[in-house]
């Protein structure tokens, strides 16, 4: 009788573990949405983290609208490239720009802002199970420097 109960509890435990694994897989598959709207409502605003942008006297701000437009303040633009590890980056002259542009997600999941002055590239954090985590952005430059951005309620006018 004791042996039957042990086998029964072991079987129930295995079934529970299998259901947990299947549940995590379903969340990972269904939760893997490509864009920031998977986590936020538009307009979505990020502001630069001062510790990663020490030469700036003004916080950089990026706002995305649901119609594909972007408003930005004190953002570095440049020519798109690839870093030594193969990730998207920009080769920037360091000049900062403010204005309006258009945004898109590229095939690699990078957020790109396009304007007459060039392109700005932002990469989301990699989430554990649900794909990209848009709670933090990194603007990578091809010289292996970067600026981090965090979500904000700061407003910038169009």
N, CA, C and O atoms as a GROMACS GRO file, in nm:
protein
  632
    1UNK      N    1   0.082  -0.119   0.000
    1UNK     CA    2   0.000   0.000   0.000
    1UNK      C    3   0.087   0.127   0.000
    1UNK      O    4   0.059   0.222  -0.072
    2UNK      N    5   0.192   0.126   0.081
    2UNK     CA    6   0.283   0.240   0.088
    2UNK      C    7   0.353   0.262  -0.046
    2UNK      O    8   0.371   0.376  -0.089
    3UNK      N    9   0.392   0.154  -0.111
    3UNK     CA   10   0.458   0.162  -0.241
    3UNK      C   11   0.364   0.222  -0.347
    3UNK      O   12   0.407   0.302  -0.429
    4UNK      N   13   0.235   0.183  -0.343
    4UNK     CA   14   0.138   0.236  -0.440
    4UNK      C   15   0.121   0.387  -0.422
    4UNK      O   16   0.111   0.461  -0.519
    5UNK      N   17   0.116   0.431  -0.295
    5UNK     CA   18   0.102   0.574  -0.269
    5UNK      C   19   0.224   0.651  -0.318
    5UNK      O   20   0.210   0.759  -0.375
    6UNK      N   21   0.343   0.597  -0.297
    6UNK     CA   22   0.466   0.663  -0.344
    6UNK      C   23   0.467   0.676  -0.495
    6UNK      O   24   0.504   0.780  -0.549
    7UNK      N   25   0.426   0.571  -0.562
    7UNK     CA   26   0.420   0.572  -0.708
    7UNK      C   27   0.316   0.674  -0.755
    7UNK      O   28   0.338   0.747  -0.851
    8UNK      N   29   0.202   0.678  -0.686
    8UNK     CA   30   0.097   0.773  -0.721
    8UNK      C   31   0.145   0.917  -0.704
    8UNK      O   32   0.123   1.000  -0.792
    9UNK      N   33   0.209   0.949  -0.590
    9UNK     CA   34   0.260   1.084  -0.568
    9UNK      C   35   0.370   1.120  -0.667
    9UNK      O   36   0.376   1.234  -0.714
   10UNK      N   37   0.456   1.025  -0.700
   10UNK     CA   38   0.560   1.051  -0.799
   10UNK      C   39   0.499   1.079  -0.935
   10UNK      O   40   0.545   1.168  -1.006
   11UNK      N   41   0.396   1.005  -0.972
   11UNK     CA   42   0.328   1.026  -1.100
   11UNK      C   43   0.262   1.164  -1.104
   11UNK      O   44   0.270   1.233  -1.206
   12UNK      N   45   0.197   1.202  -0.995
   12UNK     CA   46   0.133   1.334  -0.989
   12UNK      C   47   0.238   1.444  -0.999
   12UNK      O   48   0.216   1.544  -1.067
   13UNK      N   49   0.351   1.426  -0.932
   13UNK     CA   50   0.459   1.525  -0.938
   13UNK      C   51   0.513   1.538  -1.080
   13UNK      O   52   0.538   1.650  -1.126
   14UNK      N   53   0.532   1.428  -1.149
   14UNK     CA   54   0.581   1.433  -1.287
   14UNK      C   55   0.482   1.504  -1.380
   14UNK      O   56   0.522   1.582  -1.466
   15UNK      N   57   0.353   1.475  -1.361
   15UNK     CA   58   0.251   1.542  -1.442
   15UNK      C   59   0.252   1.692  -1.414
   15UNK      O   60   0.240   1.772  -1.507
   16UNK      N   61   0.264   1.732  -1.287
   16UNK     CA   62   0.268   1.874  -1.251
   16UNK      C   63   0.388   1.942  -1.313
   16UNK      O   64   0.376   2.054  -1.364
   17UNK      N   65   0.503   1.879  -1.310
   17UNK     CA   66   0.624   1.936  -1.370
   17UNK      C   67   0.607   1.950  -1.521
   17UNK      O   68   0.645   2.052  -1.579
   18UNK      N   69   0.550   1.848  -1.584
   18UNK     CA   70   0.527   1.854  -1.729
   18UNK      C   71   0.432   1.968  -1.764
   18UNK      O   72   0.455   2.039  -1.862
   19UNK      N   73   0.325   1.988  -1.686
   19UNK     CA   74   0.231   2.097  -1.711
   19UNK      C   75   0.298   2.233  -1.691
   19UNK      O   76   0.270   2.327  -1.766
   20UNK      N   77   0.385   2.244  -1.593
   20UNK     CA   78   0.458   2.368  -1.570
   20UNK      C   79   0.548   2.401  -1.689
   20UNK      O   80   0.553   2.515  -1.733
   21UNK      N   81   0.618   2.302  -1.739
   21UNK     CA   82   0.706   2.322  -1.855
   21UNK      C   83   0.625   2.363  -1.978
   21UNK      O   84   0.664   2.455  -2.050
   22UNK      N   85   0.513   2.298  -2.001
   22UNK     CA   86   0.428   2.334  -2.114
   22UNK      C   87   0.373   2.476  -2.096
   22UNK      O   88   0.367   2.552  -2.193
   23UNK      N   89   0.334   2.512  -1.974
   23UNK     CA   90   0.283   2.648  -1.947
   23UNK      C   91   0.387   2.754  -1.975
   23UNK      O   92   0.355   2.856  -2.036
   24UNK      N   93   0.512   2.732  -1.932
   24UNK     CA   94   0.620   2.828  -1.957
   24UNK      C   95   0.645   2.840  -2.108
   24UNK      O   96   0.667   2.950  -2.158
   25UNK      N   97   0.640   2.728  -2.179
   25UNK     CA   98   0.661   2.731  -2.324
   25UNK      C   99   0.550   2.811  -2.393
   25UNK      O  100   0.578   2.887  -2.486
   26UNK      N  101   0.426   2.793  -2.350
   26UNK     CA  102   0.315   2.867  -2.410
   26UNK      C  103   0.330   3.016  -2.384
   26UNK      O  104   0.308   3.097  -2.474
   27UNK      N  105   0.366   3.054  -2.261
   27UNK     CA  106   0.387   3.195  -2.230
   27UNK      C  107   0.499   3.252  -2.316
   27UNK      O  108   0.487   3.364  -2.366
   28UNK      N  109   0.606   3.176  -2.333
   28UNK     CA  110   0.718   3.224  -2.414
   28UNK      C  111   0.678   3.243  -2.559
   28UNK      O  112   0.718   3.341  -2.622
   29UNK      N  113   0.600   3.152  -2.612
   29UNK     CA  114   0.558   3.161  -2.752
   29UNK      C  115   0.457   3.274  -2.773
   29UNK      O  116   0.473   3.356  -2.863
   30UNK      N  117   0.354   3.278  -2.690
   30UNK     CA  118   0.249   3.378  -2.706
   30UNK      C  119   0.292   3.517  -2.659
   30UNK      O  120   0.242   3.617  -2.710
   31UNK      N  121   0.382   3.524  -2.563
   31UNK     CA  122   0.424   3.651  -2.509
   31UNK      C  123   0.533   3.719  -2.588
   31UNK      O  124   0.568   3.833  -2.557
   32UNK      N  125   0.588   3.654  -2.687
   32UNK     CA  126   0.700   3.708  -2.763
   32UNK      C  127   0.651   3.806  -2.869
   32UNK      O  128   0.646   3.774  -2.988
   33UNK      N  129   0.614   3.926  -2.824
   33UNK     CA  130   0.568   4.029  -2.915
   33UNK      C  131   0.687   4.119  -2.948
   33UNK      O  132   0.767   4.150  -2.860
   34UNK      N  133   0.699   4.160  -3.073
   34UNK     CA  134   0.821   4.226  -3.116
   34UNK      C  135   0.839   4.370  -3.071
   34UNK      O  136   0.954   4.415  -3.057
   35UNK      N  137   0.734   4.444  -3.048
   35UNK     CA  138   0.752   4.586  -3.026
   35UNK      C  139   0.722   4.634  -2.885
   35UNK      O  140   0.673   4.557  -2.802
   36UNK      N  141   0.752   4.760  -2.859
   36UNK     CA  142   0.731   4.816  -2.726
   36UNK      C  143   0.584   4.825  -2.686
   36UNK      O  144   0.553   4.836  -2.568
   37UNK      N  145   0.492   4.820  -2.784
   37UNK     CA  146   0.350   4.827  -2.749
   37UNK      C  147   0.304   4.701  -2.677
   37UNK      O  148   0.194   4.697  -2.624
   38UNK      N  149   0.388   4.597  -2.676
   38UNK     CA  150   0.356   4.477  -2.599
   38UNK      C  151   0.363   4.506  -2.450
   38UNK      O  152   0.303   4.433  -2.371
   39UNK      N  153   0.434   4.612  -2.409
   39UNK     CA  154   0.450   4.646  -2.268
   39UNK      C  155   0.390   4.780  -2.230
   39UNK      O  156   0.358   4.802  -2.114
   40UNK      N  157   0.375   4.872  -2.326
   40UNK     CA  158   0.334   5.008  -2.295
   40UNK      C  159   0.223   5.055  -2.387
   40UNK      O  160   0.199   4.998  -2.493
   41UNK      N  161   0.156   5.160  -2.344
   41UNK     CA  162   0.058   5.229  -2.428
   41UNK      C  163   0.125   5.353  -2.486
   41UNK      O  164   0.208   5.417  -2.421
   42UNK      N  165   0.087   5.388  -2.608
   42UNK     CA  166   0.142   5.506  -2.673
   42UNK      C  167   0.082   5.632  -2.613
   42UNK      O  168  -0.032   5.629  -2.567
   43UNK      N  169   0.153   5.741  -2.612
   43UNK     CA  170   0.293   5.754  -2.652
   43UNK      C  171   0.386   5.690  -2.548
   43UNK      O  172   0.358   5.691  -2.428
   44UNK      N  173   0.494   5.634  -2.596
   44UNK     CA  174   0.593   5.568  -2.511
   44UNK      C  175   0.715   5.659  -2.504
   44UNK      O  176   0.766   5.703  -2.606
   45UNK      N  177   0.761   5.688  -2.383
   45UNK     CA  178   0.871   5.783  -2.364
   45UNK      C  179   0.983   5.719  -2.283
   45UNK      O  180   0.958   5.653  -2.182
   46UNK      N  181   1.106   5.738  -2.330
   46UNK     CA  182   1.226   5.696  -2.257
   46UNK      C  183   1.315   5.817  -2.239
   46UNK      O  184   1.318   5.906  -2.324
   47UNK      N  185   1.388   5.821  -2.129
   47UNK     CA  186   1.483   5.930  -2.102
   47UNK      C  187   1.619   5.867  -2.070
   47UNK      O  188   1.626   5.759  -2.013
   48UNK      N  189   1.726   5.937  -2.109
   48UNK     CA  190   1.861   5.882  -2.091
   48UNK      C  191   1.895   5.870  -1.943
   48UNK      O  192   1.849   5.949  -1.860
   49UNK      N  193   1.976   5.770  -1.912
   49UNK     CA  194   2.025   5.748  -1.777
   49UNK      C  195   2.155   5.828  -1.763
   49UNK      O  196   2.250   5.802  -1.835
   50UNK      N  197   2.160   5.925  -1.672
   50UNK     CA  198   2.276   6.016  -1.664
   50UNK      C  199   2.410   5.945  -1.647
   50UNK      O  200   2.511   5.991  -1.701
   51UNK      N  201   2.414   5.835  -1.575
   51UNK     CA  202   2.541   5.766  -1.552
   51UNK      C  203   2.605   5.714  -1.680
   51UNK      O  204   2.727   5.701  -1.688
   52UNK      N  205   2.523   5.684  -1.781
   52UNK     CA  206   2.579   5.634  -1.908
   52UNK      C  207   2.595   5.744  -2.012
   52UNK      O  208   2.640   5.718  -2.123
   53UNK      N  209   2.558   5.866  -1.977
   53UNK     CA  210   2.566   5.979  -2.070
   53UNK      C  211   2.626   6.100  -1.998
   53UNK      O  212   2.563   6.205  -1.992
   54UNK      N  213   2.747   6.086  -1.944
   54UNK     CA  214   2.802   6.190  -1.857
   54UNK      C  215   2.834   6.323  -1.927
   54UNK      O  216   2.833   6.427  -1.861
   55UNK      N  217   2.861   6.322  -2.058
   55UNK     CA  218   2.898   6.449  -2.123
   55UNK      C  219   2.776   6.534  -2.156
   55UNK      O  220   2.790   6.649  -2.196
   56UNK      N  221   2.656   6.479  -2.141
   56UNK     CA  222   2.536   6.554  -2.173
   56UNK      C  223   2.490   6.640  -2.055
   56UNK      O  224   2.486   6.594  -1.941
   57UNK      N  225   2.458   6.763  -2.084
   57UNK     CA  226   2.404   6.851  -1.981
   57UNK      C  227   2.251   6.854  -1.986
   57UNK      O  228   2.187   6.908  -1.895
   58UNK      N  229   2.194   6.797  -2.090
   58UNK     CA  230   2.049   6.789  -2.107
   58UNK      C  231   2.012   6.643  -2.127
   58UNK      O  232   2.077   6.573  -2.205
   59UNK      N  233   1.910   6.597  -2.058
   59UNK     CA  234   1.867   6.458  -2.075
   59UNK      C  235   1.817   6.435  -2.218
   59UNK      O  236   1.743   6.517  -2.273
   60UNK      N  237   1.858   6.324  -2.275
   60UNK     CA  238   1.806   6.284  -2.405
   60UNK      C  239   1.670   6.218  -2.383
   60UNK      O  240   1.652   6.141  -2.289
   61UNK      N  241   1.575   6.250  -2.470
   61UNK     CA  242   1.440   6.197  -2.457
   61UNK      C  243   1.394   6.144  -2.592
   61UNK      O  244   1.419   6.205  -2.696
   62UNK      N  245   1.326   6.031  -2.589
   62UNK     CA  246   1.270   5.970  -2.710
   62UNK      C  247   1.125   5.936  -2.684
   62UNK      O  248   1.092   5.873  -2.583
   63UNK      N  249   1.037   5.978  -2.775
   63UNK     CA  250   0.894   5.947  -2.763
   63UNK      C  251   0.846   5.883  -2.893
   63UNK      O  252   0.868   5.936  -3.002
   64UNK      N  253   0.780   5.769  -2.880
   64UNK     CA  254   0.722   5.700  -2.995
   64UNK      C  255   0.571   5.717  -2.995
   64UNK      O  256   0.506   5.705  -2.890
   65UNK      N  257   0.516   5.744  -3.111
   65UNK     CA  258   0.371   5.752  -3.129
   65UNK      C  259   0.324   5.628  -3.204
   65UNK      O  260   0.402   5.566  -3.276
   66UNK      N  261   0.197   5.593  -3.188
   66UNK     CA  262   0.145   5.472  -3.252
   66UNK      C  263   0.131   5.484  -3.403
   66UNK      O  264   0.108   5.384  -3.470
   67UNK      N  265   0.144   5.605  -3.458
   67UNK     CA  266   0.133   5.623  -3.603
   67UNK      C  267   0.268   5.610  -3.674
   67UNK      O  268   0.279   5.636  -3.794
   68UNK      N  269   0.373   5.570  -3.599
   68UNK     CA  270   0.504   5.551  -3.660
   68UNK      C  271   0.593   5.674  -3.655
   68UNK      O  272   0.703   5.672  -3.711
   69UNK      N  273   0.548   5.780  -3.590
   69UNK     CA  274   0.631   5.899  -3.577
   69UNK      C  275   0.704   5.898  -3.443
   69UNK      O  276   0.662   5.833  -3.347
   70UNK      N  277   0.814   5.970  -3.440
   70UNK     CA  278   0.895   5.981  -3.319
   70UNK      C  279   0.928   6.128  -3.295
   70UNK      O  280   0.948   6.205  -3.390
   71UNK      N  281   0.935   6.165  -3.170
   71UNK     CA  282   0.979   6.298  -3.129
   71UNK      C  283   1.100   6.274  -3.040
   71UNK      O  284   1.096   6.187  -2.952
   72UNK      N  285   1.206   6.350  -3.061
   72UNK     CA  286   1.327   6.326  -2.984
   72UNK      C  287   1.393   6.457  -2.947
   72UNK      O  288   1.376   6.560  -3.013
   73UNK      N  289   1.470   6.451  -2.837
   73UNK     CA  290   1.543   6.567  -2.789
   73UNK      C  291   1.683   6.523  -2.749
   73UNK      O  292   1.699   6.430  -2.670
   74UNK      N  293   1.783   6.588  -2.803
   74UNK     CA  294   1.923   6.566  -2.768
   74UNK      C  295   1.968   6.421  -2.791
   74UNK      O  296   2.033   6.360  -2.706
   75UNK      N  297   1.932   6.367  -2.909
   75UNK     CA  298   1.966   6.230  -2.946
   75UNK      C  299   2.079   6.233  -3.050
   75UNK      O  300   2.081   6.320  -3.138
   76UNK      N  301   2.172   6.139  -3.038
   76UNK     CA  302   2.279   6.126  -3.137
   76UNK      C  303   2.232   6.041  -3.254
   76UNK      O  304   2.174   5.934  -3.236
   77UNK      N  305   2.259   6.090  -3.374
   77UNK     CA  306   2.228   6.018  -3.498
   77UNK      C  307   2.359   5.987  -3.570
   77UNK      O  308   2.463   6.043  -3.536
   78UNK      N  309   2.352   5.899  -3.667
   78UNK     CA  310   2.471   5.867  -3.745
   78UNK      C  311   2.440   5.766  -3.853
   78UNK      O  312   2.325   5.747  -3.893
   79UNK      N  313   2.547   5.702  -3.901
   79UNK     CA  314   2.534   5.599  -4.004
   79UNK      C  315   2.522   5.462  -3.938
   79UNK      O  316   2.601   5.429  -3.850
   80UNK      N  317   2.424   5.382  -3.980
   80UNK     CA  318   2.408   5.248  -3.922
   80UNK      C  319   2.528   5.159  -3.951
   80UNK      O  320   2.590   5.170  -4.056
   81UNK      N  321   2.558   5.072  -3.857
   81UNK     CA  322   2.668   4.978  -3.873
   81UNK      C  323   2.646   4.856  -3.786
   81UNK      O  324   2.536   4.833  -3.735
   82UNK      N  325   2.751   4.777  -3.770
   82UNK     CA  326   2.748   4.657  -3.685
   82UNK      C  327   2.866   4.663  -3.590
   82UNK      O  328   2.978   4.697  -3.630
   83UNK      N  329   2.841   4.630  -3.462
   83UNK     CA  330   2.949   4.627  -3.363
   83UNK      C  331   3.031   4.500  -3.380
   83UNK      O  332   2.999   4.416  -3.464
   84UNK      N  333   3.136   4.487  -3.302
   84UNK     CA  334   3.223   4.370  -3.312
   84UNK      C  335   3.149   4.240  -3.282
   84UNK      O  336   3.188   4.134  -3.330
   85UNK      N  337   3.042   4.248  -3.202
   85UNK     CA  338   2.964   4.126  -3.173
   85UNK      C  339   2.846   4.107  -3.269
   85UNK      O  340   2.762   4.019  -3.247
   86UNK      N  341   2.839   4.189  -3.374
   86UNK     CA  342   2.738   4.172  -3.477
   86UNK      C  343   2.606   4.243  -3.452
   86UNK      O  344   2.513   4.230  -3.533
   87UNK      N  345   2.595   4.317  -3.343
   87UNK     CA  346   2.471   4.387  -3.313
   87UNK      C  347   2.467   4.521  -3.386
   87UNK      O  348   2.570   4.577  -3.423
   88UNK      N  349   2.344   4.572  -3.405
   88UNK     CA  350   2.325   4.700  -3.471
   88UNK      C  351   2.384   4.812  -3.385
   88UNK      O  352   2.379   4.806  -3.262
   89UNK      N  353   2.442   4.913  -3.450
   89UNK     CA  354   2.497   5.030  -3.381
   89UNK      C  355   2.498   5.145  -3.481
   89UNK      O  356   2.465   5.127  -3.598
   90UNK      N  357   2.538   5.263  -3.434
   90UNK     CA  358   2.556   5.377  -3.525
   90UNK      C  359   2.694   5.436  -3.506
   90UNK      O  360   2.750   5.436  -3.396
   91UNK      N  361   2.747   5.485  -3.616
   91UNK     CA  362   2.874   5.557  -3.615
   91UNK      C  363   2.837   5.705  -3.611
   91UNK      O  364   2.797   5.763  -3.712
   92UNK      N  365   2.851   5.765  -3.492
   92UNK     CA  366   2.803   5.902  -3.471
   92UNK      C  367   2.919   5.999  -3.456
   92UNK      O  368   3.025   5.963  -3.404
   93UNK      N  369   2.899   6.123  -3.502
   93UNK     CA  370   2.999   6.227  -3.482
   93UNK      C  371   2.984   6.292  -3.345
   93UNK      O  372   3.062   6.381  -3.310
   94UNK      N  373   2.885   6.249  -3.266
   94UNK     CA  374   2.865   6.300  -3.132
   94UNK      C  375   2.770   6.418  -3.122
   94UNK      O  376   2.731   6.458  -3.013
   95UNK      N  377   2.733   6.475  -3.238
   95UNK     CA  378   2.640   6.587  -3.236
   95UNK      C  379   2.501   6.538  -3.196
   95UNK      O  380   2.459   6.430  -3.236
   96UNK      N  381   2.431   6.619  -3.117
   96UNK     CA  382   2.298   6.583  -3.070
   96UNK      C  383   2.192   6.661  -3.148
   96UNK      O  384   2.213   6.776  -3.187
   97UNK      N  385   2.080   6.595  -3.171
   97UNK     CA  386   1.973   6.654  -3.251
   97UNK      C  387   1.840   6.645  -3.177
   97UNK      O  388   1.818   6.554  -3.097
   98UNK      N  389   1.753   6.739  -3.205
   98UNK     CA  390   1.616   6.739  -3.154
   98UNK      C  391   1.524   6.760  -3.272
   98UNK      O  392   1.555   6.836  -3.363
   99UNK      N  393   1.410   6.692  -3.272
   99UNK     CA  394   1.316   6.708  -3.382
   99UNK      C  395   1.216   6.596  -3.390
   99UNK      O  396   1.182   6.533  -3.290
  100UNK      N  397   1.170   6.571  -3.513
  100UNK     CA  398   1.070   6.469  -3.542
  100UNK      C  399   1.124   6.375  -3.648
  100UNK      O  400   1.200   6.416  -3.736
  101UNK      N  401   1.084   6.250  -3.640
  101UNK     CA  402   1.125   6.152  -3.739
  101UNK      C  403   1.025   6.039  -3.746
  101UNK      O  404   0.912   6.050  -3.698
  102UNK      N  405   1.065   5.931  -3.807
  102UNK     CA  406   0.983   5.811  -3.818
  102UNK      C  407   1.057   5.696  -3.750
  102UNK      O  408   1.180   5.690  -3.752
  103UNK      N  409   0.980   5.603  -3.691
  103UNK     CA  410   1.044   5.488  -3.626
  103UNK      C  411   0.995   5.359  -3.689
  103UNK      O  412   0.885   5.351  -3.745
  104UNK      N  413   1.080   5.258  -3.677
  104UNK     CA  414   1.047   5.123  -3.725
  104UNK      C  415   1.124   5.022  -3.641
  104UNK      O  416   1.224   5.055  -3.578
  105UNK      N  417   1.077   4.898  -3.642
  105UNK     CA  418   1.152   4.786  -3.586
  105UNK      C  419   1.212   4.712  -3.704
  105UNK      O  420   1.140   4.676  -3.798
  106UNK      N  421   1.343   4.688  -3.700
  106UNK     CA  422   1.404   4.616  -3.812
  106UNK      C  423   1.394   4.465  -3.792
  106UNK      O  424   1.339   4.420  -3.691
  107UNK      N  425   1.445   4.390  -3.885
  107UNK     CA  426   1.434   4.243  -3.881
  107UNK      C  427   1.508   4.182  -3.763
  107UNK      O  428   1.479   4.068  -3.725
  108UNK      N  429   1.603   4.254  -3.703
  108UNK     CA  430   1.676   4.204  -3.587
  108UNK      C  431   1.612   4.248  -3.455
  108UNK      O  432   1.663   4.214  -3.349
  109UNK      N  433   1.501   4.322  -3.460
  109UNK     CA  434   1.434   4.368  -3.340
  109UNK      C  435   1.489   4.498  -3.285
  109UNK      O  436   1.455   4.537  -3.173
  110UNK      N  437   1.574   4.566  -3.362
  110UNK     CA  438   1.627   4.696  -3.320
  110UNK      C  439   1.525   4.805  -3.355
  110UNK      O  440   1.459   4.798  -3.459
  111UNK      N  441   1.514   4.903  -3.269
  111UNK     CA  442   1.430   5.019  -3.294
  111UNK      C  443   1.516   5.122  -3.366
  111UNK      O  444   1.623   5.160  -3.318
  112UNK      N  445   1.469   5.166  -3.482
  112UNK     CA  446   1.544   5.264  -3.561
  112UNK      C  447   1.460   5.390  -3.578
  112UNK      O  448   1.342   5.384  -3.613
  113UNK      N  449   1.523   5.504  -3.553
  113UNK     CA  450   1.461   5.634  -3.576
  113UNK      C  451   1.529   5.694  -3.699
  113UNK      O  452   1.652   5.705  -3.703
  114UNK      N  453   1.451   5.732  -3.798
  114UNK     CA  454   1.504   5.788  -3.922
  114UNK      C  455   1.465   5.935  -3.932
  114UNK      O  456   1.351   5.973  -3.903
  115UNK      N  457   1.560   6.016  -3.974
  115UNK     CA  458   1.536   6.157  -3.997
  115UNK      C  459   1.638   6.204  -4.101
  115UNK      O  460   1.726   6.127  -4.140
  116UNK      N  461   1.626   6.327  -4.144
  116UNK     CA  462   1.719   6.382  -4.243
  116UNK      C  463   1.863   6.381  -4.194
  116UNK      O  464   1.956   6.375  -4.274
  117UNK      N  465   1.883   6.386  -4.062
  117UNK     CA  466   2.019   6.391  -4.007
  117UNK      C  467   2.085   6.254  -4.000
  117UNK      O  468   2.205   6.245  -3.974
  118UNK      N  469   2.009   6.148  -4.021
  118UNK     CA  470   2.065   6.013  -4.016
  118UNK      C  471   1.971   5.916  -3.947
  118UNK      O  472   1.849   5.929  -3.953
  119UNK      N  473   2.032   5.818  -3.882
  119UNK     CA  474   1.958   5.712  -3.813
  119UNK      C  475   2.005   5.702  -3.670
  119UNK      O  476   2.124   5.718  -3.641
  120UNK      N  477   1.912   5.676  -3.579
  120UNK     CA  478   1.944   5.643  -3.440
  120UNK      C  479   1.897   5.500  -3.416
  120UNK      O  480   1.788   5.462  -3.460
  121UNK      N  481   1.977   5.421  -3.347
  121UNK     CA  482   1.945   5.281  -3.322
  121UNK      C  483   1.934   5.260  -3.171
  121UNK      O  484   2.015   5.311  -3.094
  122UNK      N  485   1.831   5.184  -3.131
  122UNK     CA  486   1.810   5.150  -2.991
  122UNK      C  487   1.781   5.001  -2.981
  122UNK      O  488   1.707   4.946  -3.063
  123UNK      N  489   1.840   4.935  -2.882
  123UNK     CA  490   1.818   4.792  -2.861
  123UNK      C  491   1.748   4.771  -2.728
  123UNK      O  492   1.784   4.833  -2.628
  124UNK      N  493   1.646   4.682  -2.725
  124UNK     CA  494   1.580   4.652  -2.598
  124UNK      C  495   1.663   4.550  -2.519
  124UNK      O  496   1.748   4.481  -2.575
  125UNK      N  497   1.637   4.544  -2.388
  125UNK     CA  498   1.696   4.436  -2.308
  125UNK      C  499   1.639   4.304  -2.355
  125UNK      O  500   1.529   4.299  -2.411
  126UNK      N  501   1.712   4.198  -2.333
  126UNK     CA  502   1.660   4.065  -2.364
  126UNK      C  503   1.588   4.011  -2.241
  126UNK      O  504   1.650   3.993  -2.136
  127UNK      N  505   1.459   3.984  -2.254
  127UNK     CA  506   1.382   3.927  -2.144
  127UNK      C  507   1.414   3.780  -2.125
  127UNK      O  508   1.469   3.716  -2.215
  128UNK      N  509   1.381   3.728  -2.009
  128UNK     CA  510   1.411   3.586  -1.980
  128UNK      C  511   1.326   3.492  -2.063
  128UNK      O  512   1.380   3.402  -2.129
  129UNK      N  513   1.194   3.510  -2.061
  129UNK     CA  514   1.105   3.415  -2.128
  129UNK      C  515   1.022   3.476  -2.239
  129UNK      O  516   0.981   3.405  -2.330
  130UNK      N  517   0.996   3.604  -2.232
  130UNK     CA  518   0.898   3.662  -2.323
  130UNK      C  519   0.958   3.748  -2.433
  130UNK      O  520   0.888   3.831  -2.491
  131UNK      N  521   1.084   3.730  -2.465
  131UNK     CA  522   1.144   3.806  -2.574
  131UNK      C  523   1.196   3.940  -2.527
  131UNK      O  524   1.228   3.956  -2.410
  132UNK      N  525   1.204   4.038  -2.619
  132UNK     CA  526   1.263   4.167  -2.586
  132UNK      C  527   1.189   4.236  -2.470
  132UNK      O  528   1.067   4.231  -2.461
  133UNK      N  529   1.267   4.299  -2.383
  133UNK     CA  530   1.213   4.374  -2.270
  133UNK      C  531   1.235   4.522  -2.298
  133UNK      O  532   1.348   4.570  -2.293
  134UNK      N  533   1.128   4.594  -2.326
  134UNK     CA  534   1.136   4.734  -2.364
  134UNK      C  535   1.140   4.827  -2.244
  134UNK      O  536   1.130   4.949  -2.261
  135UNK      N  537   1.156   4.773  -2.122
  135UNK     CA  538   1.162   4.860  -2.005
  135UNK      C  539   1.293   4.939  -2.001
  135UNK      O  540   1.299   5.045  -1.939
  136UNK      N  541   1.395   4.890  -2.066
  136UNK     CA  542   1.522   4.961  -2.076
  136UNK      C  543   1.568   4.955  -2.222
  136UNK      O  544   1.555   4.852  -2.287
  137UNK      N  545   1.620   5.065  -2.271
  137UNK     CA  546   1.676   5.070  -2.406
  137UNK      C  547   1.824   5.104  -2.396
  137UNK      O  548   1.867   5.170  -2.302
  138UNK      N  549   1.900   5.059  -2.492
  138UNK     CA  550   2.040   5.098  -2.503
  138UNK      C  551   2.062   5.153  -2.642
  138UNK      O  552   2.024   5.090  -2.741
  139UNK      N  553   2.124   5.271  -2.650
  139UNK     CA  554   2.164   5.326  -2.778
  139UNK      C  555   2.311   5.292  -2.798
  139UNK      O  556   2.397   5.355  -2.737
  140UNK      N  557   2.340   5.192  -2.881
  140UNK     CA  558   2.479   5.149  -2.900
  140UNK      C  559   2.549   5.227  -3.012
  140UNK      O  560   2.490   5.255  -3.117
  141UNK      N  561   2.674   5.260  -2.986
  141UNK     CA  562   2.756   5.325  -3.087
  141UNK      C  563   2.863   5.228  -3.132
  141UNK      O  564   2.904   5.141  -3.056
  142UNK      N  565   2.908   5.241  -3.254
  142UNK     CA  566   3.003   5.145  -3.312
  142UNK      C  567   3.142   5.151  -3.249
  142UNK      O  568   3.226   5.066  -3.277
  143UNK      N  569   3.168   5.252  -3.164
  143UNK     CA  570   3.296   5.256  -3.093
  143UNK      C  571   3.288   5.185  -2.958
  143UNK      O  572   3.373   5.204  -2.871
  144UNK      N  573   3.183   5.102  -2.939
  144UNK     CA  574   3.159   5.023  -2.818
  144UNK      C  575   3.117   5.106  -2.697
  144UNK      O  576   3.124   5.056  -2.585
  145UNK      N  577   3.074   5.230  -2.717
  145UNK     CA  578   3.013   5.307  -2.610
  145UNK      C  579   2.862   5.299  -2.628
  145UNK      O  580   2.814   5.251  -2.730
  146UNK      N  581   2.787   5.346  -2.529
  146UNK     CA  582   2.641   5.339  -2.537
  146UNK      C  583   2.581   5.438  -2.438
  146UNK      O  584   2.649   5.491  -2.350
  147UNK      N  585   2.452   5.462  -2.456
  147UNK     CA  586   2.372   5.539  -2.361
  147UNK      C  587   2.249   5.454  -2.330
  147UNK      O  588   2.182   5.405  -2.421
  148UNK      N  589   2.220   5.437  -2.201
  148UNK     CA  590   2.101   5.364  -2.159
  148UNK      C  591   1.984   5.460  -2.140
  148UNK      O  592   2.004   5.575  -2.103
  149UNK      N  593   1.864   5.410  -2.165
  149UNK     CA  594   1.741   5.487  -2.150
  149UNK      C  595   1.644   5.408  -2.063
  149UNK      O  596   1.637   5.285  -2.072
  150UNK      N  597   1.568   5.479  -1.980
  150UNK     CA  598   1.464   5.420  -1.896
  150UNK      C  599   1.330   5.482  -1.929
  150UNK      O  600   1.324   5.595  -1.979
  151UNK      N  601   1.220   5.410  -1.902
  151UNK     CA  602   1.088   5.467  -1.928
  151UNK      C  603   1.067   5.593  -1.845
  151UNK      O  604   1.123   5.608  -1.737
  152UNK      N  605   0.986   5.682  -1.898
  152UNK     CA  606   0.964   5.809  -1.830
  152UNK      C  607   0.824   5.860  -1.860
  152UNK      O  608   0.762   5.821  -1.958
  153UNK      N  609   0.777   5.948  -1.774
  153UNK     CA  610   0.652   6.018  -1.800
  153UNK      C  611   0.680   6.160  -1.848
  153UNK      O  612   0.588   6.240  -1.866
  154UNK      N  613   0.811   6.191  -1.870
  154UNK     CA  614   0.849   6.324  -1.919
  154UNK      C  615   0.784   6.350  -2.054
  154UNK      O  616   0.775   6.260  -2.137
  155UNK      N  617   0.740   6.471  -2.074
  155UNK     CA  618   0.673   6.506  -2.200
  155UNK      C  619   0.765   6.595  -2.282
  155UNK      O  620   0.835   6.681  -2.228
  156UNK      N  621   0.765   6.573  -2.412
  156UNK     CA  622   0.830   6.665  -2.503
  156UNK      C  623   0.729   6.701  -2.610
  156UNK      O  624   0.654   6.615  -2.657
  157UNK      N  625   0.726   6.824  -2.647
  157UNK     CA  626   0.628   6.870  -2.746
  157UNK      C  627   0.674   6.836  -2.886
  157UNK      O  628   0.794   6.827  -2.915
  158UNK      N  629   0.577   6.819  -2.971
  158UNK     CA  630   0.606   6.792  -3.113
  158UNK      C  631   0.662   6.915  -3.179
  158UNK      O  632   0.693   6.912  -3.298
   0.00000   0.00000   0.00000
